[in-house]
Every structure is written in C-alpha cells, then in structure tokens.
C-alpha cells in the first residue's frame, strides 16, 4: 500500500486462486492481538498524554461494569515496574495497555480506530486493548498508513486508470483523502512505532517486539516502524509495518 497515493502495489489473498477464491487479505477476519495497541496509545496522545509519560507495569486486576474481574498478564509473566508508554508499546506490555485504555476511555479508543478506518464490530471490552476483536488485514493496513501519512487517511485503490484498446483514457482514479488524526499525534505514533523495531537493551540482544525487522531498515537505509501481534499459541501472528512510503 503506497501511503500518499493509496495505490495497492501488491495483494495476496491466498496460495492458489483455482483452489480457493476466498481473499484472505480482505474477507478474512482474525484477532489482531497486540497489533491493536497503537490505537490505544494514539488515543492517549490525542487526549493529552505525551510519549514520555510514566506508567507502572505490574500485576493488576481490573473490573468491568458488572464487577467481573479481569487480570491480563504480560508475556512470560514479566513486569518491570515504572516505565514509559513508549517503552511499554515497544515491548508490548499487556497490563500497561489495559491500564492506559481504562484512563483514556474505551469509547474514545473505538472512536479513534473508526476514524483511522477500522470497520470491525468493536466493543468496549476490557480486553479491547489486547486485540480481542476480529478485524481484516485490509482494515489494519489502511489504519496504520494514517500514522505514516501525517494523519491523512487515503482510500486504497487497485486501478489507476482505464483506457480503451487504442490507449485512449476512459477514466482516471481521483485520489480520495482526508485528515483524520492530528499531524503531531501521527508523528509521535510513528516515532513510538519506530522504537518497536529500533529499541534495544542488554547489548542489543533484547529490545522491541519487532526487533527482527531492524536489519531490513539498515538494508533499505530508511526508518521502519510497525507492531507485532499474536494470539494464543500463535494461532494468529501479525506484523503491520511501514516506511515513509509504504505500509505492509
């Protein structure tokens, strides 16, 4: 997906069309897992938070409106205490994401996700921040491109123009775009998502959840950003990433 123009450069919906006409890029919906977290933090930034705001990463129990307890856990049940929302996103801290969600407001997060182009049936569950709702790859890619595009949402399209058999133009696609997120919020989110790939500690052996894409940033010679997302036992495994030019 080309961020500025909205042109779809490549789309793979399955292995072989003769075996299955089901387009998994558009028609399939899967739980997004932690790939949903950027919408939580973008909503926080929109409502006045900063990328350096401190939060506490520790075991917590949350309650829904009916009083039912909900206790999310981090990967490997590891907690670091005081951290920032930038590091919490880079290292995909589940408890922090839910805590931020509860302070920002679930409805505010849903509203922002809708503005970015998420059309799935989002519900204000406590587990919303952890990507419990099924969503299509198409929607997620379109939404992430807004961060790369200074807050501008561009409608994707496959066809640039149509010509007749003599090459005479019959129709030309008109770019459809609108500002759906403050440019400064989009910039900060891009920086935070860059840390998902670039952030390191312990001599570079550990770092952000997308650190395996770091070598590609070096090969391309440009900054890359993105977010991983997994559900139980990797039944769903996501990576949505973007450069200044493309979102994949």
C-alpha positions as protocol buffer text, in pm:
chain_id: "A"
residue {
  index: 1
  type: UNK
  ca { x: 0 y: 0 z: 0 }
}
residue {
  index: 2
  type: UNK
  ca { x: 154 y: 333 z: -106 }
}
residue {
  index: 3
  type: UNK
  ca { x: 91 y: 580 z: 173 }
}
residue {
  index: 4
  type: UNK
  ca { x: 46 y: 902 z: -24 }
}
residue {
  index: 5
  type: UNK
  ca { x: -134 y: 781 z: -336 }
}
residue {
  index: 6
  type: UNK
  ca { x: -335 y: 493 z: -192 }
}
residue {
  index: 7
  type: UNK
  ca { x: -222 y: 263 z: -473 }
}
residue {
  index: 8
  type: UNK
  ca { x: -217 y: -105 z: -383 }
}
residue {
  index: 9
  type: UNK
  ca { x: 118 y: -233 z: -506 }
}
residue {
  index: 10
  type: UNK
  ca { x: 66 y: -597 z: -407 }
}
residue {
  index: 11
  type: UNK
  ca { x: -215 y: -804 z: -258 }
}
residue {
  index: 12
  type: UNK
  ca { x: -202 y: -1176 z: -180 }
}
residue {
  index: 13
  type: UNK
  ca { x: -533 y: -1333 z: -82 }
}
residue {
  index: 14
  type: UNK
  ca { x: -432 y: -1698 z: -88 }
}
residue {
  index: 15
  type: UNK
  ca { x: -197 y: -1959 z: -229 }
}
residue {
  index: 16
  type: UNK
  ca { x: -379 y: -2052 z: -548 }
}
residue {
  index: 17
  type: UNK
  ca { x: -698 y: -1895 z: -689 }
}
residue {
  index: 18
  type: UNK
  ca { x: -801 y: -2221 z: -860 }
}
residue {
  index: 19
  type: UNK
  ca { x: -816 y: -2389 z: -518 }
}
residue {
  index: 20
  type: UNK
  ca { x: -985 y: -2109 z: -325 }
}
residue {
  index: 21
  type: UNK
  ca { x: -1139 y: -1780 z: -437 }
}
residue {
  index: 22
  type: UNK
  ca { x: -1160 y: -1658 z: -77 }
}
residue {
  index: 23
  type: UNK
  ca { x: -950 y: -1340 z: -43 }
}
residue {
  index: 24
  type: UNK
  ca { x: -783 y: -1364 z: 297 }
}
residue {
  index: 25
  type: UNK
  ca { x: -639 y: -1015 z: 268 }
}
residue {
  index: 26
  type: UNK
  ca { x: -986 y: -858 z: 261 }
}
residue {
  index: 27
  type: UNK
  ca { x: -1251 y: -1113 z: 354 }
}
residue {
  index: 28
  type: UNK
  ca { x: -1085 y: -1300 z: 640 }
}
residue {
  index: 29
  type: UNK
  ca { x: -1110 y: -1154 z: 990 }
}
residue {
  index: 30
  type: UNK
  ca { x: -875 y: -1255 z: 1270 }
}
residue {
  index: 31
  type: UNK
  ca { x: -799 y: -1138 z: 1621 }
}
residue {
  index: 32
  type: UNK
  ca { x: -537 y: -867 z: 1593 }
}
residue {
  index: 33
  type: UNK
  ca { x: -378 y: -924 z: 1934 }
}
residue {
  index: 34
  type: UNK
  ca { x: -122 y: -660 z: 2029 }
}
residue {
  index: 35
  type: UNK
  ca { x: -135 y: -509 z: 1680 }
}
residue {
  index: 36
  type: UNK
  ca { x: -438 y: -320 z: 1814 }
}
residue {
  index: 37
  type: UNK
  ca { x: -235 y: -142 z: 2085 }
}
residue {
  index: 38
  type: UNK
  ca { x: -123 y: 153 z: 1868 }
}
residue {
  index: 39
  type: UNK
  ca { x: -486 y: 271 z: 1859 }
}
residue {
  index: 40
  type: UNK
  ca { x: -490 y: 276 z: 2241 }
}
residue {
  index: 41
  type: UNK
  ca { x: -175 y: 487 z: 2260 }
}
residue {
  index: 42
  type: UNK
  ca { x: -279 y: 713 z: 1972 }
}
residue {
  index: 43
  type: UNK
  ca { x: -600 y: 789 z: 2163 }
}
residue {
  index: 44
  type: UNK
  ca { x: -392 y: 863 z: 2472 }
}
residue {
  index: 45
  type: UNK
  ca { x: -174 y: 1109 z: 2279 }
}
residue {
  index: 46
  type: UNK
  ca { x: -481 y: 1269 z: 2124 }
}
residue {
  index: 47
  type: UNK
  ca { x: -624 y: 1326 z: 2473 }
}
residue {
  index: 48
  type: UNK
  ca { x: -317 y: 1500 z: 2607 }
}
residue {
  index: 49
  type: UNK
  ca { x: -67 y: 1231 z: 2704 }
}
residue {
  index: 50
  type: UNK
  ca { x: 298 y: 1253 z: 2599 }
}
residue {
  index: 51
  type: UNK
  ca { x: 523 y: 980 z: 2465 }
}
residue {
  index: 52
  type: UNK
  ca { x: 736 y: 1001 z: 2780 }
}
residue {
  index: 53
  type: UNK
  ca { x: 454 y: 973 z: 3035 }
}
residue {
  index: 54
  type: UNK
  ca { x: 545 y: 723 z: 3311 }
}
residue {
  index: 55
  type: UNK
  ca { x: 324 y: 426 z: 3387 }
}
residue {
  index: 56
  type: UNK
  ca { x: 354 y: 133 z: 3626 }
}
residue {
  index: 57
  type: UNK
  ca { x: 396 y: -213 z: 3480 }
}
residue {
  index: 58
  type: UNK
  ca { x: 279 y: -453 z: 3750 }
}
residue {
  index: 59
  type: UNK
  ca { x: 16 y: -718 z: 3805 }
}
residue {
  index: 60
  type: UNK
  ca { x: -326 y: -556 z: 3824 }
}
residue {
  index: 61
  type: UNK
  ca { x: -685 y: -670 z: 3835 }
}
residue {
  index: 62
  type: UNK
  ca { x: -945 y: -464 z: 3650 }
}
residue {
  index: 63
  type: UNK
  ca { x: -1322 y: -485 z: 3684 }
}
residue {
  index: 64
  type: UNK
  ca { x: -1584 y: -440 z: 3414 }
}
residue {
  index: 65
  type: UNK
  ca { x: -1919 y: -268 z: 3464 }
}
residue {
  index: 66
  type: UNK
  ca { x: -2070 y: -585 z: 3613 }
}
residue {
  index: 67
  type: UNK
  ca { x: -1789 y: -622 z: 3866 }
}
residue {
  index: 68
  type: UNK
  ca { x: -1627 y: -919 z: 3689 }
}
residue {
  index: 69
  type: UNK
  ca { x: -1251 y: -928 z: 3746 }
}
residue {
  index: 70
  type: UNK
  ca { x: -1006 y: -925 z: 3456 }
}
residue {
  index: 71
  type: UNK
  ca { x: -635 y: -987 z: 3511 }
}
residue {
  index: 72
  type: UNK
  ca { x: -422 y: -955 z: 3196 }
}
residue {
  index: 73
  type: UNK
  ca { x: -67 y: -1088 z: 3201 }
}
residue {
  index: 74
  type: UNK
  ca { x: 247 y: -983 z: 3023 }
}
residue {
  index: 75
  type: UNK
  ca { x: 444 y: -1218 z: 2800 }
}
residue {
  index: 76
  type: UNK
  ca { x: 638 y: -1463 z: 3020 }
}
residue {
  index: 77
  type: UNK
  ca { x: 459 y: -1304 z: 3318 }
}
residue {
  index: 78
  type: UNK
  ca { x: 740 y: -1045 z: 3340 }
}
residue {
  index: 79
  type: UNK
  ca { x: 694 y: -694 z: 3483 }
}
residue {
  index: 80
  type: UNK
  ca { x: 939 y: -403 z: 3503 }
}
residue {
  index: 81
  type: UNK
  ca { x: 772 y: -154 z: 3737 }
}
residue {
  index: 82
  type: UNK
  ca { x: 793 y: 211 z: 3631 }
}
residue {
  index: 83
  type: UNK
  ca { x: 827 y: 256 z: 3255 }
}
residue {
  index: 84
  type: UNK
  ca { x: 705 y: 493 z: 2983 }
}
residue {
  index: 85
  type: UNK
  ca { x: 425 y: 439 z: 2736 }
}
residue {
  index: 86
  type: UNK
  ca { x: 685 y: 443 z: 2456 }
}
residue {
  index: 87
  type: UNK
  ca { x: 876 y: 153 z: 2608 }
}
residue {
  index: 88
  type: UNK
  ca { x: 554 y: -25 z: 2703 }
}
residue {
  index: 89
  type: UNK
  ca { x: 445 y: -17 z: 2339 }
}
residue {
  index: 90
  type: UNK
  ca { x: 789 y: -120 z: 2212 }
}
residue {
  index: 91
  type: UNK
  ca { x: 794 y: -421 z: 2445 }
}
residue {
  index: 92
  type: UNK
  ca { x: 420 y: -486 z: 2412 }
}
residue {
  index: 93
  type: UNK
  ca { x: 332 y: -472 z: 2780 }
}
residue {
  index: 94
  type: UNK
  ca { x: -24 y: -603 z: 2812 }
}
residue {
  index: 95
  type: UNK
  ca { x: -106 y: -473 z: 3159 }
}
residue {
  index: 96
  type: UNK
  ca { x: 6 y: -120 z: 3071 }
}
residue {
  index: 97
  type: UNK
  ca { x: -206 y: -120 z: 2755 }
}
residue {
  index: 98
  type: UNK
  ca { x: -517 y: -209 z: 2953 }
}
residue {
  index: 99
  type: UNK
  ca { x: -434 y: 44 z: 3226 }
}
residue {
  index: 100
  type: UNK
  ca { x: -391 y: 322 z: 2967 }
}
residue {
  index: 101
  type: UNK
  ca { x: -713 y: 214 z: 2799 }
}
residue {
  index: 102
  type: UNK
  ca { x: -905 y: 249 z: 3124 }
}
residue {
  index: 103
  type: UNK
  ca { x: -770 y: 600 z: 3180 }
}
residue {
  index: 104
  type: UNK
  ca { x: -830 y: 718 z: 2825 }
}
residue {
  index: 105
  type: UNK
  ca { x: -1172 y: 554 z: 2790 }
}
residue {
  index: 106
  type: UNK
  ca { x: -1270 y: 257 z: 2574 }
}
residue {
  index: 107
  type: UNK
  ca { x: -1524 y: 457 z: 2374 }
}
residue {
  index: 108
  type: UNK
  ca { x: -1257 y: 717 z: 2289 }
}
residue {
  index: 109
  type: UNK
  ca { x: -1031 y: 440 z: 2158 }
}
residue {
  index: 110
  type: UNK
  ca { x: -1311 y: 293 z: 1948 }
}
residue {
  index: 111
  type: UNK
  ca { x: -1391 y: 636 z: 1805 }
}
residue {
  index: 112
  type: UNK
  ca { x: -1029 y: 693 z: 1703 }
}
residue {
  index: 113
  type: UNK
  ca { x: -998 y: 345 z: 1548 }
}
residue {
  index: 114
  type: UNK
  ca { x: -1310 y: 418 z: 1343 }
}
residue {
  index: 115
  type: UNK
  ca { x: -1157 y: 744 z: 1220 }
}
residue {
  index: 116
  type: UNK
  ca { x: -848 y: 556 z: 1105 }
}
residue {
  index: 117
  type: UNK
  ca { x: -1060 y: 313 z: 904 }
}
residue {
  index: 118
  type: UNK
  ca { x: -1132 y: 16 z: 1133 }
}
residue {
  index: 119
  type: UNK
  ca { x: -1482 y: -102 z: 1042 }
}
residue {
  index: 120
  type: UNK
  ca { x: -1492 y: -416 z: 1256 }
}
residue {
  index: 121
  type: UNK
  ca { x: -1753 y: -458 z: 1529 }
}
residue {
  index: 122
  type: UNK
  ca { x: -1550 y: -304 z: 1811 }
}
residue {
  index: 123
  type: UNK
  ca { x: -1699 y: -346 z: 2156 }
}
residue {
  index: 124
  type: UNK
  ca { x: -1587 y: -174 z: 2478 }
}
residue {
  index: 125
  type: UNK
  ca { x: -1449 y: -487 z: 2644 }
}
residue {
  index: 126
  type: UNK
  ca { x: -1166 y: -468 z: 2896 }
}
residue {
  index: 127
  type: UNK
  ca { x: -971 y: -690 z: 2655 }
}
residue {
  index: 128
  type: UNK
  ca { x: -1022 y: -444 z: 2367 }
}
residue {
  index: 129
  type: UNK
  ca { x: -668 y: -309 z: 2416 }
}
residue {
  index: 130
  type: UNK
  ca { x: -528 y: -658 z: 2360 }
}
residue {
  index: 131
  type: UNK
  ca { x: -696 y: -706 z: 2023 }
}
residue {
  index: 132
  type: UNK
  ca { x: -976 y: -945 z: 2113 }
}
residue {
  index: 133
  type: UNK
  ca { x: -1196 y: -819 z: 1826 }
}
residue {
  index: 134
  type: UNK
  ca { x: -1176 y: -981 z: 1481 }
}
residue {
  index: 135
  type: UNK
  ca { x: -1055 y: -746 z: 1208 }
}
residue {
  index: 136
  type: UNK
  ca { x: -935 y: -779 z: 849 }
}
residue {
  index: 137
  type: UNK
  ca { x: -580 y: -732 z: 727 }
}
residue {
  index: 138
  type: UNK
  ca { x: -717 y: -476 z: 479 }
}
residue {
  index: 139
  type: UNK
  ca { x: -852 y: -254 z: 758 }
}
residue {
  index: 140
  type: UNK
  ca { x: -541 y: -280 z: 973 }
}
residue {
  index: 141
  type: UNK
  ca { x: -308 y: -187 z: 687 }
}
residue {
  index: 142
  type: UNK
  ca { x: -521 y: 112 z: 591 }
}
residue {
  index: 143
  type: UNK
  ca { x: -534 y: 231 z: 952 }
}
residue {
  index: 144
  type: UNK
  ca { x: -158 y: 205 z: 1010 }
}
residue {
  index: 145
  type: UNK
  ca { x: -90 y: 403 z: 694 }
}
residue {
  index: 146
  type: UNK
  ca { x: -251 y: 707 z: 864 }
}
residue {
  index: 147
  type: UNK
  ca { x: 41 y: 718 z: 1111 }
}
residue {
  index: 148
  type: UNK
  ca { x: 290 y: 716 z: 825 }
}
residue {
  index: 149
  type: UNK
  ca { x: 90 y: 974 z: 629 }
}
residue {
  index: 150
  type: UNK
  ca { x: 87 y: 1262 z: 882 }
}
residue {
  index: 151
  type: UNK
  ca { x: -266 y: 1178 z: 993 }
}
residue {
  index: 152
  type: UNK
  ca { x: -416 y: 1169 z: 643 }
}
residue {
  index: 153
  type: UNK
  ca { x: -633 y: 871 z: 553 }
}
residue {
  index: 154
  type: UNK
  ca { x: -618 y: 783 z: 183 }
}
residue {
  index: 155
  type: UNK
  ca { x: -868 y: 539 z: 35 }
}
residue {
  index: 156
  type: UNK
  ca { x: -684 y: 244 z: -123 }
}
residue {
  index: 157
  type: UNK
  ca { x: -742 y: 156 z: -487 }
}
residue {
  index: 158
  type: UNK
  ca { x: -623 y: -108 z: -731 }
}
residue {
  index: 159
  type: UNK
  ca { x: -694 y: 65 z: -1063 }
}
residue {
  index: 160
  type: UNK
  ca { x: -518 y: 390 z: -1156 }
}
residue {
  index: 161
  type: UNK
  ca { x: -681 y: 443 z: -1495 }
}
residue {
  index: 162
  type: UNK
  ca { x: -885 y: 271 z: -1764 }
}
residue {
  index: 163
  type: UNK
  ca { x: -805 y: 305 z: -2136 }
}
residue {
  index: 164
  type: UNK
  ca { x: -965 y: 162 z: -2447 }
}
residue {
  index: 165
  type: UNK
  ca { x: -789 y: -71 z: -2686 }
}
residue {
  index: 166
  type: UNK
  ca { x: -629 y: 223 z: -2865 }
}
residue {
  index: 167
  type: UNK
  ca { x: -486 y: 358 z: -2541 }
}
residue {
  index: 168
  type: UNK
  ca { x: -727 y: 645 z: -2510 }
}
residue {
  index: 169
  type: UNK
  ca { x: -814 y: 726 z: -2147 }
}
residue {
  index: 170
  type: UNK
  ca { x: -1169 y: 642 z: -2041 }
}
residue {
  index: 171
  type: UNK
  ca { x: -1145 y: 715 z: -1670 }
}
residue {
  index: 172
  type: UNK
  ca { x: -884 y: 825 z: -1418 }
}
residue {
  index: 173
  type: UNK
  ca { x: -883 y: 750 z: -1046 }
}
residue {
  index: 174
  type: UNK
  ca { x: -916 y: 1057 z: -827 }
}
residue {
  index: 175
  type: UNK
  ca { x: -725 y: 1044 z: -500 }
}
residue {
  index: 176
  type: UNK
  ca { x: -961 y: 1043 z: -201 }
}
residue {
  index: 177
  type: UNK
  ca { x: -811 y: 1165 z: 124 }
}
residue {
  index: 178
  type: UNK
  ca { x: -897 y: 1347 z: 443 }
}
residue {
  index: 179
  type: UNK
  ca { x: -725 y: 1444 z: 767 }
}
residue {
  index: 180
  type: UNK
  ca { x: -848 y: 1208 z: 1039 }
}
residue {
  index: 181
  type: UNK
  ca { x: -574 y: 1247 z: 1302 }
}
residue {
  index: 182
  type: UNK
  ca { x: -370 y: 1544 z: 1418 }
}
residue {
  index: 183
  type: UNK
  ca { x: -37 y: 1552 z: 1235 }
}
residue {
  index: 184
  type: UNK
  ca { x: 158 y: 1584 z: 1559 }
}
residue {
  index: 185
  type: UNK
  ca { x: -14 y: 1277 z: 1706 }
}
residue {
  index: 186
  type: UNK
  ca { x: 61 y: 1080 z: 1388 }
}
residue {
  index: 187
  type: UNK
  ca { x: 425 y: 1189 z: 1406 }
}
residue {
  index: 188
  type: UNK
  ca { x: 459 y: 1083 z: 1770 }
}
residue {
  index: 189
  type: UNK
  ca { x: 295 y: 747 z: 1696 }
}
residue {
  index: 190
  type: UNK
  ca { x: 536 y: 692 z: 1407 }
}
residue {
  index: 191
  type: UNK
  ca { x: 827 y: 759 z: 1641 }
}
residue {
  index: 192
  type: UNK
  ca { x: 687 y: 526 z: 1906 }
}
residue {
  index: 193
  type: UNK
  ca { x: 632 y: 253 z: 1649 }
}
residue {
  index: 194
  type: UNK
  ca { x: 987 y: 302 z: 1520 }
}
residue {
  index: 195
  type: UNK
  ca { x: 1100 y: 203 z: 1869 }
}
residue {
  index: 196
  type: UNK
  ca { x: 918 y: -129 z: 1833 }
}
residue {
  index: 197
  type: UNK
  ca { x: 1191 y: -213 z: 1581 }
}
residue {
  index: 198
  type: UNK
  ca { x: 1484 y: 6 z: 1687 }
}
residue {
  index: 199
  type: UNK
  ca { x: 1469 y: -14 z: 2068 }
}
residue {
  index: 200
  type: UNK
  ca { x: 1744 y: -229 z: 2224 }
}
residue {
  index: 201
  type: UNK
  ca { x: 1889 y: -303 z: 2563 }
}
residue {
  index: 202
  type: UNK
  ca { x: 2117 y: -565 z: 2716 }
}
residue {
  index: 203
  type: UNK
  ca { x: 2381 y: -508 z: 2450 }
}
residue {
  index: 204
  type: UNK
  ca { x: 2130 y: -525 z: 2168 }
}
residue {
  index: 205
  type: UNK
  ca { x: 2030 y: -884 z: 2245 }
}
residue {
  index: 206
  type: UNK
  ca { x: 1684 y: -780 z: 2358 }
}
residue {
  index: 207
  type: UNK
  ca { x: 1453 y: -495 z: 2270 }
}
residue {
  index: 208
  type: UNK
  ca { x: 1128 y: -410 z: 2096 }
}
residue {
  index: 209
  type: UNK
  ca { x: 893 y: -685 z: 1984 }
}
residue {
  index: 210
  type: UNK
  ca { x: 968 y: -606 z: 1617 }
}
residue {
  index: 211
  type: UNK
  ca { x: 1348 y: -604 z: 1653 }
}
residue {
  index: 212
  type: UNK
  ca { x: 1394 y: -877 z: 1392 }
}
residue {
  index: 213
  type: UNK
  ca { x: 1298 y: -621 z: 1125 }
}
residue {
  index: 214
  type: UNK
  ca { x: 1592 y: -400 z: 1226 }
}
residue {
  index: 215
  type: UNK
  ca { x: 1828 y: -549 z: 968 }
}
residue {
  index: 216
  type: UNK
  ca { x: 1584 y: -455 z: 692 }
}
residue {
  index: 217
  type: UNK
  ca { x: 1587 y: -91 z: 799 }
}
residue {
  index: 218
  type: UNK
  ca { x: 1964 y: -96 z: 760 }
}
residue {
  index: 219
  type: UNK
  ca { x: 1945 y: -258 z: 417 }
}
residue {
  index: 220
  type: UNK
  ca { x: 1685 y: -9 z: 292 }
}
residue {
  index: 221
  type: UNK
  ca { x: 1856 y: 289 z: 450 }
}
residue {
  index: 222
  type: UNK
  ca { x: 1533 y: 434 z: 588 }
}
residue {
  index: 223
  type: UNK
  ca { x: 1340 y: 427 z: 916 }
}
residue {
  index: 224
  type: UNK
  ca { x: 1087 y: 146 z: 959 }
}
residue {
  index: 225
  type: UNK
  ca { x: 805 y: 128 z: 1212 }
}
residue {
  index: 226
  type: UNK
  ca { x: 537 y: -124 z: 1299 }
}
residue {
  index: 227
  type: UNK
  ca { x: 380 y: -351 z: 1556 }
}
residue {
  index: 228
  type: UNK
  ca { x: 361 y: -721 z: 1621 }
}
residue {
  index: 229
  type: UNK
  ca { x: 50 y: -901 z: 1739 }
}
residue {
  index: 230
  type: UNK
  ca { x: -7 y: -1260 z: 1847 }
}
residue {
  index: 231
  type: UNK
  ca { x: -289 y: -1460 z: 1999 }
}
residue {
  index: 232
  type: UNK
  ca { x: -281 y: -1787 z: 2194 }
}
residue {
  index: 233
  type: UNK
  ca { x: -6 y: -2023 z: 2076 }
}
residue {
  index: 234
  type: UNK
  ca { x: 46 y: -1809 z: 1765 }
}
residue {
  index: 235
  type: UNK
  ca { x: -287 y: -1911 z: 1613 }
}
residue {
  index: 236
  type: UNK
  ca { x: -273 y: -1555 z: 1477 }
}
residue {
  index: 237
  type: UNK
  ca { x: 60 y: -1378 z: 1420 }
}
residue {
  index: 238
  type: UNK
  ca { x: 72 y: -1026 z: 1282 }
}
residue {
  index: 239
  type: UNK
  ca { x: 326 y: -769 z: 1181 }
}
residue {
  index: 240
  type: UNK
  ca { x: 198 y: -446 z: 1031 }
}
residue {
  index: 241
  type: UNK
  ca { x: 486 y: -222 z: 932 }
}
residue {
  index: 242
  type: UNK
  ca { x: 554 y: 94 z: 738 }
}
residue {
  index: 243
  type: UNK
  ca { x: 826 y: 308 z: 586 }
}
residue {
  index: 244
  type: UNK
  ca { x: 774 y: 673 z: 486 }
}
residue {
  index: 245
  type: UNK
  ca { x: 649 y: 538 z: 152 }
}
residue {
  index: 246
  type: UNK
  ca { x: 464 y: 210 z: 201 }
}
residue {
  index: 247
  type: UNK
  ca { x: 259 y: 22 z: 460 }
}
residue {
  index: 248
  type: UNK
  ca { x: 253 y: -357 z: 451 }
}
